[in-house]
Amino acid sequence: MASLRQHCQKIFKVACFILLTFAALGAARKEEQTPIAIPQNLQTAPRQLAVHLQWEPTEGSMGYEIQRANDIHGPFHGLPNNLPELTIYNDFVGTGATNFYYRIRSIQTNGAGHILPSDWSPPVEGHPNAFNQEQLLTEVQQASFDYFYFYGHPLSGLARASARRDPDICAIGASGMGFFNLGVGVERGFITRQQGAEQALKQLRFLSEKAERFHGAFPHFIDGETGKVIPFSKYDDGADIVETAFLIQGVLFAREYFSGTNADEVEIRERANQLWRDVEWDWFVTKTSPTPAMIWHWSPNYGFKQNLHILGFNECQMVYLLALASPTHPIEPKSYWDGWEWEEYAEDRTQFGIHVNLGSRPLEGPPLFETQYSYMGLDPESIVFHGKPYYDHFRNFCFVQIRYAQSKRDVYKGYGPLWGITASAGPDGYMAFAPGVRDNGTLAPTASLSSMPYVPDESISCMNEMYQVYGSKLWGPFGFYDSFNFTRNWVSKTYLCIDQGTIAPMIENHRSGLCWKIFMKCPEIHPVINMLNDEEISRYAKIQNAELQSPAIGK
Protein backbone atom coordinates (compact mmCIF):
# COMPACT_ATOMS: atom_id res chain seq x y z
CA MET A 1 0.00 0.00 0.00
CA ALA A 2 2.79 2.44 0.85
CA SER A 3 4.50 1.88 -2.47
CA LEU A 4 1.20 2.31 -4.34
CA ARG A 5 0.52 5.55 -2.44
CA GLN A 6 4.00 6.86 -3.28
CA HIS A 7 3.53 5.89 -6.92
CA CYS A 8 0.22 7.76 -7.08
CA GLN A 9 1.81 10.81 -5.46
CA LYS A 10 4.56 10.79 -8.08
CA ILE A 11 1.98 10.56 -10.86
CA PHE A 12 0.05 13.43 -9.30
CA LYS A 13 3.19 15.61 -9.04
CA VAL A 14 4.09 14.94 -12.67
CA ALA A 15 0.56 15.73 -13.76
CA CYS A 16 0.59 18.99 -11.80
CA PHE A 17 3.97 19.90 -13.28
CA ILE A 18 2.65 19.25 -16.80
CA LEU A 19 -0.49 21.29 -16.14
CA LEU A 20 1.49 24.18 -14.67
CA THR A 21 3.93 24.09 -17.58
CA PHE A 22 1.11 24.24 -20.12
CA ALA A 23 -0.54 27.03 -18.13
CA ALA A 24 2.69 29.03 -18.14
CA LEU A 25 3.17 28.45 -21.85
CA GLY A 26 -0.39 29.50 -22.47
CA ALA A 27 0.12 32.66 -20.43
CA ALA A 28 3.32 33.43 -22.33
CA ARG A 29 1.56 32.91 -25.65
CA LYS A 30 -1.24 35.14 -24.46
CA GLU A 31 1.29 37.85 -23.53
CA GLU A 32 3.01 37.45 -26.90
CA GLN A 33 -0.34 37.76 -28.60
CA THR A 34 -1.24 40.98 -26.75
CA PRO A 35 -1.62 43.48 -29.59
CA ILE A 36 0.84 46.36 -29.81
CA ALA A 37 -0.98 49.69 -29.93
CA ILE A 38 -1.26 51.22 -33.41
CA PRO A 39 -0.29 54.91 -33.65
CA GLN A 40 -3.37 57.09 -33.77
CA ASN A 41 -4.44 60.25 -35.58
CA LEU A 42 -1.86 60.30 -38.36
CA GLN A 43 -2.24 63.63 -40.15
CA THR A 44 -0.51 65.11 -43.16
CA ALA A 45 -0.05 68.71 -44.25
CA PRO A 46 1.26 70.06 -47.55
CA ARG A 47 4.68 71.71 -47.58
CA GLN A 48 6.89 73.11 -50.33
CA LEU A 49 8.02 70.04 -52.31
CA ALA A 50 7.39 67.99 -49.17
CA VAL A 51 4.74 66.43 -46.95
CA HIS A 52 4.57 66.98 -43.19
CA LEU A 53 3.41 64.05 -41.02
CA GLN A 54 2.42 64.16 -37.38
CA TRP A 55 0.65 61.73 -35.06
CA GLU A 56 -0.16 61.13 -31.41
CA PRO A 57 2.54 59.43 -29.31
CA THR A 58 1.90 55.77 -28.52
CA GLU A 59 2.50 54.86 -24.90
CA GLY A 60 5.53 52.61 -24.51
CA SER A 61 6.74 53.14 -28.09
CA MET A 62 10.45 52.68 -28.75
CA GLY A 63 10.14 54.34 -32.15
CA TYR A 64 8.11 54.49 -35.34
CA GLU A 65 8.44 53.18 -38.87
CA ILE A 66 7.02 55.11 -41.82
CA GLN A 67 6.06 53.91 -45.29
CA ARG A 68 4.95 55.71 -48.45
CA ALA A 69 3.12 54.59 -51.57
CA ASN A 70 1.83 56.17 -54.76
CA ASP A 71 -1.49 54.32 -54.42
CA ILE A 72 -3.66 53.71 -51.39
CA HIS A 73 -3.40 49.96 -51.98
CA GLY A 74 0.40 50.03 -52.23
CA PRO A 75 2.97 48.82 -52.69
CA PHE A 76 4.34 50.68 -49.66
CA HIS A 77 8.06 51.32 -49.21
CA GLY A 78 9.93 52.26 -46.05
CA LEU A 79 11.29 55.78 -45.58
CA PRO A 80 14.56 56.51 -43.76
CA ASN A 81 13.89 57.81 -40.27
CA ASN A 82 16.93 59.33 -38.58
CA LEU A 83 15.07 60.19 -35.37
CA PRO A 84 12.57 57.31 -35.02
CA GLU A 85 11.42 58.27 -31.52
CA LEU A 86 9.81 61.51 -32.75
CA THR A 87 6.13 61.83 -33.71
CA ILE A 88 6.91 64.37 -36.45
CA TYR A 89 8.29 63.57 -39.90
CA ASN A 90 8.97 65.72 -42.95
CA ASP A 91 9.10 63.81 -46.23
CA PHE A 92 11.02 65.86 -48.78
CA VAL A 93 9.90 64.49 -52.16
CA GLY A 94 11.25 67.24 -54.42
CA THR A 95 8.05 67.71 -56.41
CA GLY A 96 4.75 69.48 -55.98
CA ALA A 97 2.63 67.51 -58.41
CA THR A 98 2.01 64.03 -56.94
CA ASN A 99 -0.23 62.63 -54.23
CA PHE A 100 1.17 60.06 -51.83
CA TYR A 101 -0.16 57.72 -49.17
CA TYR A 102 1.47 57.19 -45.79
CA ARG A 103 1.16 54.70 -42.98
CA ILE A 104 3.08 54.23 -39.73
CA ARG A 105 3.54 51.63 -37.04
CA SER A 106 4.97 51.58 -33.55
CA ILE A 107 7.84 49.41 -32.29
CA GLN A 108 7.38 48.29 -28.68
CA THR A 109 8.13 45.51 -26.25
CA ASN A 110 5.27 43.18 -25.40
CA GLY A 111 4.48 41.62 -22.03
CA ALA A 112 7.08 38.92 -22.56
CA GLY A 113 9.81 41.47 -23.24
CA HIS A 114 9.99 40.79 -26.97
CA ILE A 115 10.42 43.66 -29.42
CA LEU A 116 7.51 43.64 -31.84
CA PRO A 117 5.87 46.06 -34.30
CA SER A 118 2.26 47.09 -34.17
CA ASP A 119 -0.04 46.70 -37.14
CA TRP A 120 0.14 49.48 -39.71
CA SER A 121 -2.11 52.49 -39.30
CA PRO A 122 -4.74 53.10 -42.01
CA PRO A 123 -3.19 54.91 -45.01
CA VAL A 124 -3.55 58.68 -45.10
CA GLU A 125 -3.25 60.79 -48.23
CA GLY A 126 -0.71 63.59 -48.40
CA HIS A 127 0.42 65.93 -51.13
CA PRO A 128 3.25 68.45 -51.49
CA ASN A 129 2.88 72.00 -52.74
CA ALA A 130 4.72 73.62 -55.61
CA PHE A 131 7.56 75.88 -54.57
CA ASN A 132 6.60 79.30 -53.21
CA GLN A 133 9.28 81.58 -51.81
CA GLU A 134 7.27 83.38 -49.15
CA GLN A 135 5.61 80.21 -47.97
CA LEU A 136 8.97 78.48 -47.61
CA LEU A 137 10.07 81.22 -45.21
CA THR A 138 7.03 80.43 -43.07
CA GLU A 139 7.65 76.70 -43.22
CA VAL A 140 11.29 77.06 -42.21
CA GLN A 141 10.11 79.10 -39.24
CA GLN A 142 7.42 76.57 -38.37
CA ALA A 143 9.80 73.61 -38.50
CA SER A 144 12.19 75.28 -36.04
CA PHE A 145 9.27 76.40 -33.87
CA ASP A 146 8.12 72.78 -33.70
CA TYR A 147 11.38 71.84 -31.95
CA PHE A 148 10.48 74.04 -28.99
CA TYR A 149 6.72 73.50 -28.91
CA PHE A 150 6.36 69.80 -29.71
CA TYR A 151 9.77 68.56 -28.57
CA GLY A 152 10.00 70.74 -25.45
CA HIS A 153 10.28 68.79 -22.21
CA PRO A 154 6.78 67.50 -21.38
CA LEU A 155 6.96 68.39 -17.69
CA SER A 156 8.86 71.69 -17.63
CA GLY A 157 8.34 72.89 -21.20
CA LEU A 158 12.03 73.82 -21.33
CA ALA A 159 14.15 73.35 -24.46
CA ARG A 160 15.83 69.98 -24.70
CA ALA A 161 19.53 70.32 -25.42
CA SER A 162 19.58 68.05 -28.45
CA ALA A 163 17.46 65.60 -30.37
CA ARG A 164 20.01 62.87 -29.64
CA ARG A 165 20.90 63.42 -25.98
CA ASP A 166 19.23 62.37 -22.76
CA PRO A 167 15.74 63.90 -23.19
CA ASP A 168 15.79 65.24 -19.60
CA ILE A 169 18.81 67.50 -20.31
CA CYS A 170 17.42 70.98 -20.92
CA ALA A 171 19.35 74.11 -21.89
CA ILE A 172 18.65 77.37 -20.09
CA GLY A 173 19.83 79.77 -22.81
CA ALA A 174 17.88 77.96 -25.52
CA SER A 175 14.81 77.97 -23.27
CA GLY A 176 14.99 81.75 -23.39
CA MET A 177 15.02 81.52 -27.17
CA GLY A 178 11.94 79.34 -26.86
CA PHE A 179 9.90 82.31 -25.60
CA PHE A 180 10.70 84.21 -28.79
CA ASN A 181 9.64 81.15 -30.79
CA LEU A 182 6.30 81.13 -28.99
CA GLY A 183 5.67 84.72 -30.03
CA VAL A 184 6.51 83.90 -33.63
CA GLY A 185 4.31 80.81 -33.47
CA VAL A 186 1.32 82.83 -32.28
CA GLU A 187 1.82 85.61 -34.83
CA ARG A 188 2.25 83.15 -37.73
CA GLY A 189 -0.75 81.06 -36.67
CA PHE A 190 1.14 77.89 -35.77
CA ILE A 191 -0.62 77.91 -32.38
CA THR A 192 -3.28 80.03 -30.71
CA ARG A 193 -2.40 82.85 -28.33
CA GLN A 194 -3.86 80.81 -25.46
CA GLN A 195 -1.67 77.83 -26.35
CA GLY A 196 1.35 80.11 -26.41
CA ALA A 197 0.46 81.59 -23.03
CA GLU A 198 -0.05 78.15 -21.49
CA GLN A 199 3.34 76.95 -22.74
CA ALA A 200 5.09 80.10 -21.51
CA LEU A 201 3.42 79.76 -18.13
CA LYS A 202 4.43 76.10 -17.84
CA GLN A 203 8.07 77.12 -18.28
CA LEU A 204 7.89 80.11 -15.96
CA ARG A 205 6.25 78.12 -13.17
CA PHE A 206 8.94 75.44 -13.41
CA LEU A 207 11.73 78.03 -13.49
CA SER A 208 10.40 79.91 -10.47
CA GLU A 209 9.23 76.95 -8.37
CA LYS A 210 11.45 73.99 -9.15
CA ALA A 211 14.64 74.97 -10.97
CA GLU A 212 17.87 75.33 -9.02
CA ARG A 213 19.26 78.85 -8.90
CA PHE A 214 22.42 80.37 -7.50
CA HIS A 215 22.24 84.04 -6.54
CA GLY A 216 19.20 84.15 -8.79
CA ALA A 217 21.10 82.80 -11.81
CA PHE A 218 20.53 79.49 -13.56
CA PRO A 219 22.96 76.77 -14.65
CA HIS A 220 23.85 75.97 -18.26
CA PHE A 221 22.02 72.61 -18.20
CA ILE A 222 19.12 71.62 -16.00
CA ASP A 223 17.12 68.44 -15.50
CA GLY A 224 13.71 69.09 -17.06
CA GLU A 225 12.00 66.77 -14.61
CA THR A 226 13.70 67.51 -11.28
CA GLY A 227 14.98 71.04 -11.84
CA LYS A 228 18.44 70.05 -10.59
CA VAL A 229 21.62 71.36 -12.15
CA ILE A 230 23.39 69.08 -14.63
CA PRO A 231 27.10 70.01 -14.50
CA PHE A 232 28.46 71.29 -17.79
CA SER A 233 32.05 70.61 -16.69
CA LYS A 234 33.94 69.97 -13.45
CA TYR A 235 33.93 73.56 -12.19
CA ASP A 236 30.78 74.58 -14.05
CA ASP A 237 28.18 73.02 -11.73
CA GLY A 238 26.35 76.14 -10.66
CA ALA A 239 25.42 79.50 -12.12
CA ASP A 240 26.06 80.44 -15.75
CA ILE A 241 25.31 84.15 -16.04
CA VAL A 242 25.56 84.15 -19.85
CA GLU A 243 22.96 81.41 -20.29
CA THR A 244 20.90 83.20 -17.66
CA ALA A 245 21.05 86.41 -19.71
CA PHE A 246 19.78 84.60 -22.81
CA LEU A 247 16.98 83.15 -20.68
CA ILE A 248 16.00 86.50 -19.15
CA GLN A 249 16.06 88.13 -22.60
CA GLY A 250 13.31 85.65 -23.57
CA VAL A 251 11.50 86.03 -20.26
CA LEU A 252 11.29 89.80 -20.75
CA PHE A 253 10.07 89.30 -24.30
CA ALA A 254 7.29 87.07 -22.93
CA ARG A 255 6.46 89.69 -20.30
CA GLU A 256 6.00 92.35 -22.98
CA TYR A 257 4.32 90.10 -25.54
CA PHE A 258 1.68 88.56 -23.26
CA SER A 259 0.15 91.86 -22.25
CA GLY A 260 -3.48 90.72 -21.94
CA THR A 261 -5.74 90.93 -18.90
CA ASN A 262 -6.67 87.23 -18.56
CA ALA A 263 -5.30 85.29 -15.58
CA ASP A 264 -2.62 83.41 -17.51
CA GLU A 265 -1.09 86.50 -19.09
CA VAL A 266 -1.18 88.40 -15.81
CA GLU A 267 0.64 85.52 -14.12
CA ILE A 268 3.20 85.41 -16.95
CA ARG A 269 4.11 89.04 -16.26
CA GLU A 270 4.25 88.53 -12.50
CA ARG A 271 6.53 85.49 -12.71
CA ALA A 272 8.70 87.04 -15.40
CA ASN A 273 9.22 90.14 -13.25
CA GLN A 274 10.17 88.06 -10.23
CA LEU A 275 12.71 85.95 -12.14
CA TRP A 276 14.21 89.15 -13.60
CA ARG A 277 14.43 90.85 -10.22
CA ASP A 278 15.94 87.80 -8.51
CA VAL A 279 19.12 87.67 -10.61
CA GLU A 280 22.07 89.10 -8.66
CA TRP A 281 24.02 90.46 -11.64
CA ASP A 282 26.41 92.37 -9.39
CA TRP A 283 27.50 89.10 -7.74
CA PHE A 284 29.18 88.16 -11.01
CA VAL A 285 31.52 91.15 -11.19
CA THR A 286 35.22 90.41 -10.70
CA LYS A 287 36.19 91.29 -7.13
CA THR A 288 39.91 90.45 -7.19
CA SER A 289 40.96 92.17 -10.41
CA PRO A 290 41.50 95.86 -11.18
CA THR A 291 39.34 95.32 -14.27
CA PRO A 292 35.74 95.01 -13.05
CA ALA A 293 34.62 92.62 -15.77
CA MET A 294 31.74 90.26 -15.25
CA ILE A 295 32.65 86.63 -14.73
CA TRP A 296 30.86 83.78 -16.50
CA HIS A 297 30.46 81.04 -13.86
CA TRP A 298 29.98 80.60 -10.14
CA SER A 299 29.89 77.23 -8.40
CA PRO A 300 28.54 76.42 -4.92
CA ASN A 301 31.44 73.96 -4.63
CA TYR A 302 34.29 75.84 -6.33
CA GLY A 303 33.26 79.49 -6.27
CA PHE A 304 34.76 81.46 -9.18
CA LYS A 305 37.45 78.84 -9.87
CA GLN A 306 36.39 78.57 -13.54
CA ASN A 307 37.58 82.21 -13.75
CA LEU A 308 36.30 83.01 -17.23
CA HIS A 309 35.89 86.77 -17.68
CA ILE A 310 33.23 88.05 -20.08
CA LEU A 311 35.18 90.26 -22.44
CA GLY A 312 33.89 91.51 -25.80
CA PHE A 313 33.41 91.31 -28.64
CA ASN A 314 31.47 88.03 -28.71
CA GLU A 315 27.89 86.87 -28.23
CA CYS A 316 27.57 88.16 -24.65
CA GLN A 317 26.49 91.81 -24.91
CA MET A 318 23.07 90.92 -23.49
CA VAL A 319 24.72 90.01 -20.17
CA TYR A 320 26.04 93.53 -19.68
CA LEU A 321 22.89 95.19 -20.99
CA LEU A 322 20.67 93.34 -18.51
CA ALA A 323 23.18 93.75 -15.68
CA LEU A 324 23.16 97.52 -16.21
CA ALA A 325 19.36 97.59 -16.50
CA SER A 326 18.59 95.43 -13.45
CA PRO A 327 16.08 97.11 -11.12
CA THR A 328 17.49 95.24 -8.11
CA HIS A 329 21.14 94.22 -8.64
CA PRO A 330 22.70 96.51 -11.27
CA ILE A 331 26.39 96.70 -12.04
CA GLU A 332 28.39 99.91 -12.42
CA PRO A 333 28.86 101.30 -15.96
CA LYS A 334 32.63 100.98 -15.40
CA SER A 335 32.22 97.19 -15.80
CA TYR A 336 30.84 97.72 -19.28
CA TRP A 337 33.57 100.04 -20.45
CA ASP A 338 36.52 98.30 -18.77
CA GLY A 339 35.17 94.74 -19.02
CA TRP A 340 32.98 94.40 -22.09
CA GLU A 341 34.67 97.08 -24.19
CA TRP A 342 38.15 96.18 -22.98
CA GLU A 343 41.38 96.99 -24.81
CA GLU A 344 40.94 94.23 -27.39
CA TYR A 345 37.28 94.94 -28.11
CA ALA A 346 37.95 96.41 -31.54
CA GLU A 347 40.72 96.49 -34.09
CA ASP A 348 40.43 98.10 -37.50
CA ARG A 349 41.14 95.69 -40.33
CA THR A 350 40.04 94.92 -43.88
CA GLN A 351 38.92 91.43 -44.85
CA PHE A 352 37.97 90.63 -48.46
CA GLY A 353 37.74 94.33 -49.16
CA ILE A 354 35.32 94.96 -46.26
CA HIS A 355 36.20 97.13 -43.29
CA VAL A 356 35.48 95.52 -39.91
CA ASN A 357 36.60 96.50 -36.45
CA LEU A 358 34.66 94.58 -33.80
CA GLY A 359 36.93 92.01 -32.21
CA SER A 360 40.65 91.69 -32.70
CA ARG A 361 41.22 88.05 -33.52
CA PRO A 362 43.07 87.22 -36.73
CA LEU A 363 40.00 85.48 -38.11
CA GLU A 364 38.39 86.11 -41.47
CA GLY A 365 35.12 86.98 -39.77
CA PRO A 366 33.76 85.55 -36.48
CA PRO A 367 31.32 82.66 -36.10
CA LEU A 368 27.95 84.20 -36.87
CA PHE A 369 26.24 83.25 -33.61
CA GLU A 370 28.07 86.27 -32.16
CA THR A 371 25.74 88.50 -34.19
CA GLN A 372 22.57 86.62 -33.21
CA TYR A 373 22.25 85.36 -29.61
CA SER A 374 22.12 88.77 -27.91
CA TYR A 375 20.25 90.39 -30.79
CA MET A 376 17.10 88.35 -31.02
CA GLY A 377 15.48 91.04 -28.87
CA LEU A 378 18.04 93.84 -28.74
CA ASP A 379 17.62 95.75 -32.00
CA PRO A 380 21.17 96.22 -33.35
CA GLU A 381 20.01 99.42 -35.05
CA SER A 382 19.43 100.94 -31.61
CA ILE A 383 22.98 100.83 -30.27
CA VAL A 384 26.11 102.29 -31.85
CA PHE A 385 29.86 101.70 -31.93
CA HIS A 386 32.41 103.90 -33.67
CA GLY A 387 29.87 106.01 -35.47
CA LYS A 388 27.54 103.35 -36.83
CA PRO A 389 24.91 100.97 -35.44
CA TYR A 390 25.80 97.40 -34.62
CA TYR A 391 23.49 96.40 -37.46
CA ASP A 392 26.05 97.75 -39.95
CA HIS A 393 28.90 95.96 -38.20
CA PHE A 394 26.99 92.68 -38.34
CA ARG A 395 26.07 93.17 -41.96
CA ASN A 396 29.77 93.53 -42.76
CA PHE A 397 30.58 90.35 -40.84
CA CYS A 398 28.05 88.51 -43.01
CA PHE A 399 29.55 89.89 -46.21
CA VAL A 400 33.00 88.77 -45.07
CA GLN A 401 31.66 85.23 -44.61
CA ILE A 402 29.92 85.30 -47.97
CA ARG A 403 33.09 86.39 -49.77
CA TYR A 404 35.14 83.91 -47.76
CA ALA A 405 32.86 81.07 -48.91
CA GLN A 406 33.21 82.21 -52.51
CA SER A 407 37.01 82.20 -52.14
CA LYS A 408 36.92 78.58 -50.92
CA ARG A 409 34.58 77.11 -53.52
CA ASP A 410 37.45 75.09 -55.01
CA VAL A 411 38.49 73.85 -51.57
CA TYR A 412 35.19 72.87 -49.89
CA LYS A 413 32.27 71.33 -51.72
CA GLY A 414 29.17 73.51 -51.83
CA TYR A 415 30.91 76.73 -50.76
CA GLY A 416 29.90 79.74 -52.81
CA PRO A 417 26.18 79.21 -53.26
CA LEU A 418 26.23 77.91 -49.66
CA TRP A 419 27.73 79.87 -46.78
CA GLY A 420 27.37 80.28 -43.04
CA ILE A 421 29.94 79.19 -40.46
CA THR A 422 29.19 79.19 -36.75
CA ALA A 423 29.34 76.99 -33.66
CA SER A 424 27.68 73.70 -34.56
CA ALA A 425 28.02 69.96 -34.70
CA GLY A 426 30.81 68.78 -37.01
CA PRO A 427 32.10 65.50 -38.41
CA ASP A 428 34.68 65.40 -35.60
CA GLY A 429 32.45 66.84 -32.88
CA TYR A 430 30.99 70.15 -31.77
CA MET A 431 33.16 73.22 -32.38
CA ALA A 432 32.92 77.00 -32.68
CA PHE A 433 33.78 76.97 -36.38
CA ALA A 434 34.92 80.22 -38.00
CA PRO A 435 36.40 81.26 -41.33
CA GLY A 436 40.13 80.60 -41.65
CA VAL A 437 41.99 78.17 -39.43
CA ARG A 438 38.81 77.01 -37.65
CA ASP A 439 37.09 76.01 -40.89
CA ASN A 440 37.01 72.41 -42.11
CA GLY A 441 34.17 72.65 -44.62
CA THR A 442 31.31 72.49 -42.08
CA LEU A 443 28.35 74.81 -42.68
CA ALA A 444 25.34 75.29 -40.40
CA PRO A 445 21.97 76.40 -41.79
CA THR A 446 21.31 78.49 -38.68
CA ALA A 447 24.25 80.75 -39.58
CA SER A 448 22.84 81.97 -42.88
CA LEU A 449 19.14 81.71 -41.94
CA SER A 450 19.56 83.73 -38.74
CA SER A 451 21.51 86.37 -40.67
CA MET A 452 18.45 87.19 -42.77
CA PRO A 453 17.85 90.59 -41.14
CA TYR A 454 21.37 91.67 -42.13
CA VAL A 455 21.75 90.22 -45.64
CA PRO A 456 18.24 89.15 -46.73
CA ASP A 457 18.97 88.48 -50.41
CA GLU A 458 22.06 86.37 -49.71
CA SER A 459 20.39 84.53 -46.84
CA ILE A 460 17.31 83.66 -48.89
CA SER A 461 19.47 82.57 -51.82
CA CYS A 462 21.39 80.21 -49.54
CA MET A 463 18.14 78.89 -48.05
CA ASN A 464 16.78 78.15 -51.52
CA GLU A 465 19.96 76.32 -52.49
CA MET A 466 19.88 74.21 -49.33
CA TYR A 467 16.22 73.38 -49.81
CA GLN A 468 15.76 72.96 -53.56
CA VAL A 469 19.11 71.36 -54.38
CA TYR A 470 19.96 69.51 -51.16
CA GLY A 471 16.58 69.14 -49.46
CA SER A 472 16.56 65.34 -49.65
CA LYS A 473 19.78 65.32 -47.57
CA LEU A 474 19.28 68.29 -45.28
CA TRP A 475 15.54 68.54 -44.52
CA GLY A 476 14.25 66.62 -41.50
CA PRO A 477 11.49 66.68 -38.87
CA PHE A 478 12.46 70.10 -37.47
CA GLY A 479 13.67 71.66 -40.70
CA PHE A 480 17.29 71.78 -41.82
CA TYR A 481 19.57 69.48 -39.85
CA ASP A 482 22.06 71.20 -37.60
CA SER A 483 25.06 71.15 -39.95
CA PHE A 484 26.70 69.44 -42.91
CA ASN A 485 30.08 68.95 -44.52
CA PHE A 486 29.67 67.90 -48.15
CA THR A 487 33.44 67.69 -48.64
CA ARG A 488 33.42 64.77 -46.21
CA ASN A 489 29.99 63.50 -47.28
CA TRP A 490 28.60 64.14 -43.80
CA VAL A 491 25.29 65.50 -42.48
CA SER A 492 24.65 65.83 -38.74
CA LYS A 493 21.12 64.29 -38.82
CA THR A 494 20.31 65.89 -35.49
CA TYR A 495 19.30 69.23 -33.96
CA LEU A 496 20.98 71.40 -31.32
CA CYS A 497 18.67 73.68 -29.37
CA ILE A 498 20.95 76.71 -29.37
CA ASP A 499 21.16 76.59 -33.18
CA GLN A 500 17.44 75.98 -33.66
CA GLY A 501 16.52 78.79 -31.31
CA THR A 502 17.53 81.78 -33.43
CA ILE A 503 16.09 80.70 -36.79
CA ALA A 504 12.38 81.55 -36.50
CA PRO A 505 12.88 84.75 -34.45
CA MET A 506 15.60 86.18 -36.69
CA ILE A 507 13.67 85.37 -39.87
CA GLU A 508 10.72 87.13 -38.24
CA ASN A 509 12.89 90.13 -37.46
CA HIS A 510 13.59 90.29 -41.20
CA ARG A 511 9.93 89.88 -42.13
CA SER A 512 8.19 92.07 -39.55
CA GLY A 513 10.68 93.14 -36.86
CA LEU A 514 8.40 91.46 -34.28
CA CYS A 515 10.98 90.28 -31.75
CA TRP A 516 12.90 93.56 -31.83
CA LYS A 517 9.72 95.62 -31.50
CA ILE A 518 8.41 93.65 -28.54
CA PHE A 519 11.66 93.36 -26.56
CA MET A 520 12.50 97.02 -27.13
CA LYS A 521 9.26 97.91 -25.31
CA CYS A 522 10.98 96.96 -22.03
CA PRO A 523 11.10 100.23 -20.06
CA GLU A 524 14.27 99.17 -18.22
CA ILE A 525 16.27 98.89 -21.45
CA HIS A 526 16.01 102.35 -23.00
CA PRO A 527 17.79 104.37 -20.27
CA VAL A 528 20.74 101.98 -20.50
CA ILE A 529 20.93 102.16 -24.29
CA ASN A 530 20.71 105.96 -24.18
CA MET A 531 23.48 106.10 -21.58
CA LEU A 532 25.72 103.75 -23.59
CA ASN A 533 25.11 105.58 -26.85
CA ASP A 534 25.82 109.00 -25.31
CA GLU A 535 29.10 107.78 -23.84
CA GLU A 536 30.03 105.94 -27.04
CA ILE A 537 29.39 109.00 -29.20
CA SER A 538 31.49 111.11 -26.85
CA ARG A 539 34.36 108.62 -26.89
CA TYR A 540 34.28 108.27 -30.66
CA ALA A 541 34.28 112.04 -31.11
CA LYS A 542 37.44 112.22 -29.00
CA ILE A 543 39.07 109.51 -31.13
CA GLN A 544 38.21 111.35 -34.33
CA ASN A 545 39.44 114.63 -32.93
CA ALA A 546 42.74 113.04 -31.88
CA GLU A 547 43.18 111.57 -35.36
CA LEU A 548 42.54 114.95 -36.98
CA GLN A 549 45.13 116.59 -34.75
CA SER A 550 47.78 113.89 -35.36
CA PRO A 551 50.31 114.67 -38.13
CA ALA A 552 49.72 112.63 -41.26
CA ILE A 553 52.03 109.64 -41.59
CA GLY A 554 54.85 110.22 -44.07
CA LYS A 555 54.64 114.03 -44.00
C-alpha angles and dihedrals in degrees: 000000000000092000091048091050091050091048091052091048090053091050090049092050092049091048091050091048091051092048093048091047092052090046091053092047090049091050091049091050089049090052091047089050093051102119118245111234115259115228111258137218100018107188132182131203129190118251134175104291087336145076123232118215127193134167142169117277115256114226112249094011117155091194145314137258121212130202133187133200137178091225131042090238094051153184089223122202129198121252123215111257114193094180103035095171093066124094092214126078132175115202109201105201099166096229137080100202109072135076119222137190124224136194133176139195136195127238113215144149117257128218091279092054095253120140109238138162124238122235115277119271117244111278117264124201120237134174135189126229127236115258117284120174100212093044091052089058089056093047093050088052092047094050092054091043089055090062091064100035103039100025097040114119107283095224104037101021089225123142114270112231096233142350090242104043133083101303091225092063107099128183120226098204093048090048087061088053087052091067090058089049090054091055091050090047092054094045093048093046098246089128136004122263089249091053089050092050092049092051092047091049092050089057095043093050091051092046094049099038108030113015119099115246134185116206085341093304127115131228125250093250127026135183106252092210104041102024091229123142117261107208114242092199138343097284096026099078100118138033123006106189094189094055087043090055091053088049094049090047087061093041091055090047089054090048091055096038098050095057099146128122100237119111096256095052092045090052091048090058093045094051093042091053092050094050089048093049094046096062110102097210092169090060088069097059116111109260101181101048130075087229107074096212121155116254123226105221141031124184128198086217102039105020112208093341092126084065098189111158119209103235125165154274099056138084095300106086090111089066092061094040093055093040090055092044097047112128091207112025109023125169125227118265088239088074090060096049098039097033110030097028094038125158094284096045094108139016124176113237141145121233121183089344093306123116114229131166111168109108127009105230118125091244126128090238127328127264104281097236085080088071095046118039097066094034103059086096105010106081105227089209089066099062128055140208126185095350101314137073120263087247089071092047091052093047089056091050088055093050090051089055092046092052091043090055090050090052090054099046090111091049104045124036114245096015113136102040086038123052140152125111122190142129107310146125113298138188089264097037140285116327141160093248118197137170114281123019093004093056122098100162097280117139127185121207091216090065096062097030094052090048091064095109090057103040106013099169094048093043093050091046090054091047091053092049092050092048106037099036103029103021095116088060102034108033117089142152095301098033125264114014116249098264146336141203110200092181087067095033091243134140121180096226091200141079131239116205097221090055094044092048100071100044104080096036095048093046086051090051086057093047102041110349088239100148094044092047094050099043092045088060088074104116092209093061104058099063089053094048091047091050093048093046093049092051093043093051090049093050093047092049089055091050092051092047091051090050092051091051094047115095113253114260113257096020 
